[in-house]
């Protein structure tokens, strides 16, 4: 089963939208979802601070800022 990781910030509207979209296809596509806040973590803030939400599939970068649901669904099925 694939793992989807979303790096997010507290109060990030784009992050909330991305997580909602990802969760909307979870029932039809088997994957684990992890949401990790970068707040207060200097290493993660340096790596992802300007790009959140950052979406990884099995630790491989997939998208940032916005989720293209069709593209995401295809990637999660492969």
Biopython code that builds the backbone (N, CA, C, O; Angstrom):
import numpy as np
from Bio.PDB.StructureBuilder import StructureBuilder

atoms = [
    (1, "UNK", "N", (0.852, -1.183, 0.000)),
    (1, "UNK", "CA", (0.000, 0.000, 0.000)),
    (1, "UNK", "C", (0.892, 1.237, 0.000)),
    (1, "UNK", "O", (1.878, 1.306, 0.734)),
    (2, "UNK", "N", (0.538, 2.196, -0.819)),
    (2, "UNK", "CA", (1.321, 3.424, -0.922)),
    (2, "UNK", "C", (1.070, 4.334, 0.272)),
    (2, "UNK", "O", (0.031, 4.261, 0.929)),
    (3, "UNK", "N", (2.040, 5.183, 0.531)),
    (3, "UNK", "CA", (1.918, 6.177, 1.587)),
    (3, "UNK", "C", (2.004, 7.565, 0.971)),
    (3, "UNK", "O", (2.938, 7.883, 0.235)),
    (4, "UNK", "N", (1.017, 8.376, 1.287)),
    (4, "UNK", "CA", (0.984, 9.770, 0.844)),
    (4, "UNK", "C", (1.327, 10.628, 2.055)),
    (4, "UNK", "O", (0.692, 10.523, 3.105)),
    (5, "UNK", "N", (2.333, 11.471, 1.898)),
    (5, "UNK", "CA", (2.738, 12.377, 2.966)),
    (5, "UNK", "C", (2.469, 13.802, 2.499)),
    (5, "UNK", "O", (2.838, 14.189, 1.390)),
    (6, "UNK", "N", (1.821, 14.573, 3.361)),
    (6, "UNK", "CA", (1.569, 15.986, 3.067)),
    (6, "UNK", "C", (2.288, 16.810, 4.120)),
    (6, "UNK", "O", (1.977, 16.723, 5.308)),
    (7, "UNK", "N", (3.253, 17.611, 3.679)),
    (7, "UNK", "CA", (3.902, 18.557, 4.583)),
    (7, "UNK", "C", (3.072, 19.824, 4.569)),
    (7, "UNK", "O", (2.757, 20.367, 3.510)),
    (8, "UNK", "N", (2.720, 20.291, 5.767)),
    (8, "UNK", "CA", (1.741, 21.356, 5.919)),
    (8, "UNK", "C", (2.190, 22.339, 6.999)),
    (8, "UNK", "O", (3.163, 22.096, 7.713)),
    (9, "UNK", "N", (1.479, 23.431, 7.103)),
    (9, "UNK", "CA", (1.655, 24.430, 8.173)),
    (9, "UNK", "C", (0.312, 24.649, 8.865)),
    (9, "UNK", "O", (-0.744, 24.457, 8.262)),
    (10, "UNK", "N", (0.360, 25.039, 10.097)),
    (10, "UNK", "CA", (-0.839, 25.407, 10.823)),
    (10, "UNK", "C", (-1.465, 26.633, 10.158)),
    (10, "UNK", "O", (-0.779, 27.619, 9.888)),
    (11, "UNK", "N", (-2.773, 26.564, 9.895)),
    (11, "UNK", "CA", (-3.495, 27.696, 9.321)),
    (11, "UNK", "C", (-3.304, 27.889, 7.829)),
    (11, "UNK", "O", (-3.691, 28.926, 7.292)),
    (12, "UNK", "N", (-2.723, 26.926, 7.155)),
    (12, "UNK", "CA", (-2.470, 27.023, 5.711)),
    (12, "UNK", "C", (-3.731, 26.602, 4.946)),
    (12, "UNK", "O", (-4.104, 25.428, 4.947)),
    (13, "UNK", "N", (-4.375, 27.564, 4.301)),
    (13, "UNK", "CA", (-5.610, 27.280, 3.566)),
    (13, "UNK", "C", (-5.361, 26.326, 2.403)),
    (13, "UNK", "O", (-6.139, 25.394, 2.198)),
    (14, "UNK", "N", (-4.301, 26.538, 1.645)),
    (14, "UNK", "CA", (-3.997, 25.638, 0.529)),
    (14, "UNK", "C", (-3.758, 24.215, 1.028)),
    (14, "UNK", "O", (-4.118, 23.247, 0.358)),
    (15, "UNK", "N", (-3.153, 24.096, 2.198)),
    (15, "UNK", "CA", (-2.908, 22.774, 2.788)),
    (15, "UNK", "C", (-4.229, 22.084, 3.116)),
    (15, "UNK", "O", (-4.408, 20.900, 2.834)),
    (16, "UNK", "N", (-5.142, 22.831, 3.708)),
    (16, "UNK", "CA", (-6.447, 22.265, 4.068)),
    (16, "UNK", "C", (-7.190, 21.787, 2.823)),
    (16, "UNK", "O", (-7.793, 20.714, 2.834)),
    (17, "UNK", "N", (-7.149, 22.576, 1.755)),
    (17, "UNK", "CA", (-7.813, 22.203, 0.502)),
    (17, "UNK", "C", (-7.167, 20.943, -0.069)),
    (17, "UNK", "O", (-7.868, 20.022, -0.489)),
    (18, "UNK", "N", (-5.841, 20.897, -0.087)),
    (18, "UNK", "CA", (-5.130, 19.736, -0.631)),
    (18, "UNK", "C", (-5.455, 18.468, 0.158)),
    (18, "UNK", "O", (-5.712, 17.418, -0.430)),
    (19, "UNK", "N", (-5.445, 18.565, 1.468)),
    (19, "UNK", "CA", (-5.746, 17.397, 2.311)),
    (19, "UNK", "C", (-7.179, 16.933, 2.089)),
    (19, "UNK", "O", (-7.437, 15.732, 2.008)),
    (20, "UNK", "N", (-8.110, 17.874, 1.989)),
    (20, "UNK", "CA", (-9.512, 17.508, 1.726)),
    (20, "UNK", "C", (-9.654, 16.786, 0.386)),
    (20, "UNK", "O", (-10.376, 15.794, 0.290)),
    (21, "UNK", "N", (-8.970, 17.279, -0.645)),
    (21, "UNK", "CA", (-9.040, 16.633, -1.959)),
    (21, "UNK", "C", (-8.455, 15.225, -1.905)),
    (21, "UNK", "O", (-9.035, 14.286, -2.450)),
    (22, "UNK", "N", (-7.321, 15.084, -1.257)),
    (22, "UNK", "CA", (-6.692, 13.770, -1.142)),
    (22, "UNK", "C", (-7.607, 12.813, -0.376)),
    (22, "UNK", "O", (-7.783, 11.663, -0.777)),
    (23, "UNK", "N", (-8.181, 13.289, 0.718)),
    (23, "UNK", "CA", (-9.087, 12.442, 1.501)),
    (23, "UNK", "C", (-10.342, 12.069, 0.713)),
    (23, "UNK", "O", (-10.945, 11.028, 0.972)),
    (24, "UNK", "N", (-10.740, 12.906, -0.244)),
    (24, "UNK", "CA", (-11.961, 12.636, -1.007)),
    (24, "UNK", "C", (-11.834, 11.405, -1.908)),
    (24, "UNK", "O", (-12.846, 10.826, -2.302)),
    (25, "UNK", "N", (-10.619, 11.002, -2.237)),
    (25, "UNK", "CA", (-10.430, 9.819, -3.085)),
    (25, "UNK", "C", (-9.878, 8.627, -2.308)),
    (25, "UNK", "O", (-9.624, 7.569, -2.882)),
    (26, "UNK", "N", (-9.697, 8.803, -1.020)),
    (26, "UNK", "CA", (-9.102, 7.745, -0.199)),
    (26, "UNK", "C", (-9.986, 6.505, -0.118)),
    (26, "UNK", "O", (-9.462, 5.392, -0.086)),
    (27, "UNK", "N", (-11.282, 6.654, -0.084)),
    (27, "UNK", "CA", (-12.168, 5.498, 0.048)),
    (27, "UNK", "C", (-12.144, 4.606, -1.194)),
    (27, "UNK", "O", (-12.434, 3.413, -1.104)),
    (28, "UNK", "N", (-11.802, 5.176, -2.351)),
    (28, "UNK", "CA", (-11.769, 4.396, -3.596)),
    (28, "UNK", "C", (-10.355, 3.958, -3.980)),
    (28, "UNK", "O", (-10.171, 3.196, -4.929)),
    (29, "UNK", "N", (-9.372, 4.440, -3.244)),
    (29, "UNK", "CA", (-7.973, 4.139, -3.542)),
    (29, "UNK", "C", (-7.258, 3.851, -2.228)),
    (29, "UNK", "O", (-7.206, 4.705, -1.343)),
    (30, "UNK", "N", (-6.719, 2.673, -2.109)),
    (30, "UNK", "CA", (-6.083, 2.282, -0.853)),
    (30, "UNK", "C", (-4.699, 2.925, -0.725)),
    (30, "UNK", "O", (-3.787, 2.619, -1.493)),
    (31, "UNK", "N", (-4.562, 3.814, 0.253)),
    (31, "UNK", "CA", (-3.269, 4.398, 0.580)),
    (31, "UNK", "C", (-3.316, 4.932, 2.007)),
    (31, "UNK", "O", (-4.380, 5.242, 2.544)),
    (32, "UNK", "N", (-2.143, 5.029, 2.596)),
    (32, "UNK", "CA", (-2.021, 5.630, 3.924)),
    (32, "UNK", "C", (-1.754, 7.114, 3.739)),
    (32, "UNK", "O", (-1.022, 7.515, 2.834)),
    (33, "UNK", "N", (-2.350, 7.925, 4.599)),
    (33, "UNK", "CA", (-2.158, 9.373, 4.534)),
    (33, "UNK", "C", (-1.514, 9.849, 5.824)),
    (33, "UNK", "O", (-2.015, 9.594, 6.919)),
    (34, "UNK", "N", (-0.392, 10.547, 5.673)),
    (34, "UNK", "CA", (0.299, 11.159, 6.801)),
    (34, "UNK", "C", (0.355, 12.660, 6.561)),
    (34, "UNK", "O", (0.763, 13.107, 5.489)),
    (35, "UNK", "N", (-0.050, 13.431, 7.551)),
    (35, "UNK", "CA", (0.067, 14.886, 7.479)),
    (35, "UNK", "C", (1.115, 15.290, 8.506)),
    (35, "UNK", "O", (0.983, 14.994, 9.694)),
    (36, "UNK", "N", (2.157, 15.968, 8.038)),
    (36, "UNK", "CA", (3.246, 16.379, 8.921)),
    (36, "UNK", "C", (3.358, 17.896, 8.904)),
    (36, "UNK", "O", (3.536, 18.509, 7.851)),
    (37, "UNK", "N", (3.252, 18.489, 10.085)),
    (37, "UNK", "CA", (3.393, 19.933, 10.203)),
    (37, "UNK", "C", (4.870, 20.296, 10.238)),
    (37, "UNK", "O", (5.663, 19.659, 10.932)),
    (38, "UNK", "N", (5.228, 21.322, 9.486)),
    (38, "UNK", "CA", (6.619, 21.756, 9.465)),
    (38, "UNK", "C", (6.882, 22.848, 10.500)),
    (38, "UNK", "O", (8.031, 23.233, 10.712)),
    (39, "UNK", "N", (5.840, 23.344, 11.138)),
    (39, "UNK", "CA", (5.964, 24.421, 12.117)),
    (39, "UNK", "C", (6.995, 24.061, 13.185)),
    (39, "UNK", "O", (6.923, 22.991, 13.791)),
    (40, "UNK", "N", (7.945, 24.953, 13.409)),
    (40, "UNK", "CA", (8.910, 24.768, 14.490)),
    (40, "UNK", "C", (10.029, 23.786, 14.189)),
    (40, "UNK", "O", (10.869, 23.533, 15.053)),
    (41, "UNK", "N", (10.061, 23.229, 12.994)),
    (41, "UNK", "CA", (11.129, 22.307, 12.615)),
    (41, "UNK", "C", (12.003, 23.010, 11.577)),
    (41, "UNK", "O", (11.647, 23.057, 10.399)),
    (42, "UNK", "N", (13.146, 23.558, 12.005)),
    (42, "UNK", "CA", (13.975, 24.351, 11.087)),
    (42, "UNK", "C", (14.359, 23.608, 9.808)),
    (42, "UNK", "O", (14.398, 24.210, 8.735)),
    (43, "UNK", "N", (14.638, 22.327, 9.906)),
    (43, "UNK", "CA", (15.031, 21.548, 8.732)),
    (43, "UNK", "C", (13.883, 21.446, 7.730)),
    (43, "UNK", "O", (14.081, 21.649, 6.532)),
    (44, "UNK", "N", (12.678, 21.128, 8.225)),
    (44, "UNK", "CA", (11.517, 21.016, 7.340)),
    (44, "UNK", "C", (11.085, 22.381, 6.818)),
    (44, "UNK", "O", (10.677, 22.499, 5.662)),
    (45, "UNK", "N", (11.170, 23.412, 7.657)),
    (45, "UNK", "CA", (10.813, 24.754, 7.201)),
    (45, "UNK", "C", (11.742, 25.214, 6.082)),
    (45, "UNK", "O", (11.302, 25.850, 5.124)),
    (46, "UNK", "N", (13.031, 24.889, 6.206)),
    (46, "UNK", "CA", (13.987, 25.253, 5.160)),
    (46, "UNK", "C", (13.690, 24.493, 3.865)),
    (46, "UNK", "O", (13.750, 25.067, 2.778)),
    (47, "UNK", "N", (13.373, 23.217, 3.983)),
    (47, "UNK", "CA", (13.137, 22.381, 2.810)),
    (47, "UNK", "C", (11.808, 22.681, 2.125)),
    (47, "UNK", "O", (11.730, 22.676, 0.896)),
    (48, "UNK", "N", (10.753, 22.944, 2.914)),
    (48, "UNK", "CA", (9.398, 23.014, 2.355)),
    (48, "UNK", "C", (8.651, 24.321, 2.614)),
    (48, "UNK", "O", (7.529, 24.492, 2.137)),
    (49, "UNK", "N", (9.248, 25.234, 3.351)),
    (49, "UNK", "CA", (8.548, 26.423, 3.824)),
    (49, "UNK", "C", (7.812, 27.241, 2.793)),
    (49, "UNK", "O", (6.712, 27.725, 3.062)),
    (50, "UNK", "N", (8.389, 27.407, 1.618)),
    (50, "UNK", "CA", (7.775, 28.238, 0.577)),
    (50, "UNK", "C", (6.879, 27.453, -0.359)),
    (50, "UNK", "O", (6.268, 28.040, -1.252)),
    (51, "UNK", "N", (6.782, 26.139, -0.184)),
    (51, "UNK", "CA", (6.065, 25.310, -1.152)),
    (51, "UNK", "C", (4.866, 24.586, -0.576)),
    (51, "UNK", "O", (4.170, 23.897, -1.322)),
    (52, "UNK", "N", (4.588, 24.706, 0.718)),
    (52, "UNK", "CA", (3.497, 23.926, 1.306)),
    (52, "UNK", "C", (2.164, 24.276, 0.663)),
    (52, "UNK", "O", (1.926, 25.430, 0.305)),
    (53, "UNK", "N", (1.304, 23.293, 0.516)),
    (53, "UNK", "CA", (1.520, 21.903, 0.879)),
    (53, "UNK", "C", (2.430, 21.198, -0.122)),
    (53, "UNK", "O", (2.367, 21.443, -1.326)),
    (54, "UNK", "N", (3.272, 20.323, 0.403)),
    (54, "UNK", "CA", (4.127, 19.479, -0.421)),
    (54, "UNK", "C", (3.596, 18.056, -0.283)),
    (54, "UNK", "O", (3.442, 17.549, 0.828)),
    (55, "UNK", "N", (3.320, 17.417, -1.415)),
    (55, "UNK", "CA", (2.744, 16.075, -1.413)),
    (55, "UNK", "C", (3.791, 15.099, -1.937)),
    (55, "UNK", "O", (4.355, 15.294, -3.013)),
    (56, "UNK", "N", (4.041, 14.052, -1.165)),
    (56, "UNK", "CA", (4.938, 12.983, -1.566)),
    (56, "UNK", "C", (4.148, 11.689, -1.644)),
    (56, "UNK", "O", (3.238, 11.458, -0.848)),
    (57, "UNK", "N", (4.496, 10.854, -2.597)),
    (57, "UNK", "CA", (3.928, 9.516, -2.694)),
    (57, "UNK", "C", (5.094, 8.552, -2.529)),
    (57, "UNK", "O", (6.032, 8.548, -3.325)),
    (58, "UNK", "N", (5.020, 7.742, -1.492)),
    (58, "UNK", "CA", (6.121, 6.827, -1.158)),
    (58, "UNK", "C", (7.457, 7.567, -1.115)),
    (58, "UNK", "O", (8.453, 7.114, -1.681)),
    (59, "UNK", "N", (7.458, 8.701, -0.440)),
    (59, "UNK", "CA", (8.641, 9.541, -0.212)),
    (59, "UNK", "C", (9.208, 10.180, -1.477)),
    (59, "UNK", "O", (10.306, 10.736, -1.447)),
    (60, "UNK", "N", (8.483, 10.109, -2.576)),
    (60, "UNK", "CA", (8.908, 10.746, -3.818)),
    (60, "UNK", "C", (8.046, 11.983, -4.066)),
    (60, "UNK", "O", (6.820, 11.895, -3.989)),
    (61, "UNK", "N", (8.652, 13.130, -4.360)),
    (61, "UNK", "CA", (7.863, 14.342, -4.596)),
    (61, "UNK", "C", (6.832, 14.138, -5.704)),
    (61, "UNK", "O", (7.133, 13.600, -6.770)),
    (62, "UNK", "N", (5.630, 14.575, -5.424)),
    (62, "UNK", "CA", (4.555, 14.478, -6.413)),
    (62, "UNK", "C", (4.055, 15.860, -6.816)),
    (62, "UNK", "O", (3.952, 16.160, -8.006)),
    (63, "UNK", "N", (3.747, 16.694, -5.847)),
    (63, "UNK", "CA", (3.162, 18.007, -6.126)),
    (63, "UNK", "C", (3.415, 18.958, -4.973)),
    (63, "UNK", "O", (3.794, 18.541, -3.878)),
    (64, "UNK", "N", (3.205, 20.221, -5.226)),
    (64, "UNK", "CA", (3.214, 21.225, -4.174)),
    (64, "UNK", "C", (2.233, 22.328, -4.552)),
    (64, "UNK", "O", (1.870, 22.477, -5.719)),
    (65, "UNK", "N", (1.820, 23.082, -3.574)),
    (65, "UNK", "CA", (0.838, 24.166, -3.650)),
    (65, "UNK", "C", (-0.580, 23.690, -3.912)),
    (65, "UNK", "O", (-1.478, 24.006, -3.131)),
    (66, "UNK", "N", (-0.810, 22.956, -4.964)),
    (66, "UNK", "CA", (-2.164, 22.510, -5.299)),
    (66, "UNK", "C", (-2.142, 21.051, -5.734)),
    (66, "UNK", "O", (-1.120, 20.535, -6.188)),
    (67, "UNK", "N", (-3.296, 20.394, -5.586)),
    (67, "UNK", "CA", (-3.421, 18.997, -5.996)),
    (67, "UNK", "C", (-4.235, 18.928, -7.275)),
    (67, "UNK", "O", (-5.364, 19.415, -7.338)),
    (68, "UNK", "N", (-3.650, 18.319, -8.289)),
    (68, "UNK", "CA", (-4.390, 17.990, -9.505)),
    (68, "UNK", "C", (-4.962, 16.605, -9.234)),
    (68, "UNK", "O", (-4.238, 15.612, -9.299)),
    (69, "UNK", "N", (-6.247, 16.532, -8.931)),
    (69, "UNK", "CA", (-6.860, 15.291, -8.458)),
    (69, "UNK", "C", (-6.754, 14.159, -9.471)),
    (69, "UNK", "O", (-6.526, 13.011, -9.088)),
    (70, "UNK", "N", (-6.914, 14.459, -10.747)),
    (70, "UNK", "CA", (-6.803, 13.417, -11.771)),
    (70, "UNK", "C", (-5.378, 12.854, -11.814)),
    (70, "UNK", "O", (-5.183, 11.639, -11.853)),
    (71, "UNK", "N", (-4.411, 13.731, -11.806)),
    (71, "UNK", "CA", (-3.000, 13.319, -11.825)),
    (71, "UNK", "C", (-2.653, 12.549, -10.554)),
    (71, "UNK", "O", (-1.955, 11.537, -10.610)),
    (72, "UNK", "N", (-3.139, 13.026, -9.409)),
    (72, "UNK", "CA", (-2.883, 12.349, -8.135)),
    (72, "UNK", "C", (-3.469, 10.937, -8.152)),
    (72, "UNK", "O", (-2.805, 9.981, -7.753)),
    (73, "UNK", "N", (-4.700, 10.812, -8.609)),
    (73, "UNK", "CA", (-5.378, 9.507, -8.621)),
    (73, "UNK", "C", (-4.630, 8.523, -9.527)),
    (73, "UNK", "O", (-4.479, 7.353, -9.176)),
    (74, "UNK", "N", (-4.168, 8.985, -10.676)),
    (74, "UNK", "CA", (-3.394, 8.116, -11.567)),
    (74, "UNK", "C", (-2.098, 7.680, -10.892)),
    (74, "UNK", "O", (-1.711, 6.514, -10.979)),
    (75, "UNK", "N", (-1.437, 8.601, -10.227)),
    (75, "UNK", "CA", (-0.168, 8.278, -9.582)),
    (75, "UNK", "C", (-0.343, 7.296, -8.429)),
    (75, "UNK", "O", (0.511, 6.434, -8.217)),
    (76, "UNK", "N", (-1.416, 7.414, -7.700)),
    (76, "UNK", "CA", (-1.633, 6.545, -6.549)),
    (76, "UNK", "C", (-1.997, 5.126, -6.985)),
    (76, "UNK", "O", (-1.779, 4.173, -6.236)),
    (77, "UNK", "N", (-2.544, 4.981, -8.176)),
    (77, "UNK", "CA", (-2.925, 3.661, -8.677)),
    (77, "UNK", "C", (-1.747, 2.901, -9.276)),
    (77, "UNK", "O", (-1.786, 1.673, -9.360)),
    (78, "UNK", "N", (-0.710, 3.605, -9.689)),
    (78, "UNK", "CA", (0.458, 2.945, -10.311)),
    (78, "UNK", "C", (1.371, 2.333, -9.287)),
    (78, "UNK", "O", (2.392, 1.744, -9.644)),
]
sb = StructureBuilder()
sb.init_structure("model")
sb.init_model(0)
sb.init_chain("A")
sb.init_seg("    ")
for serial, (resi, resn, name, xyz) in enumerate(atoms, 1):
    if name == "N":
        sb.init_residue(resn, " ", resi, " ")
    sb.init_atom(name, np.array(xyz, "f"), 0.0, 1.0, " ", f" {name:<3s}", serial, name[0])
structure = sb.get_structure()
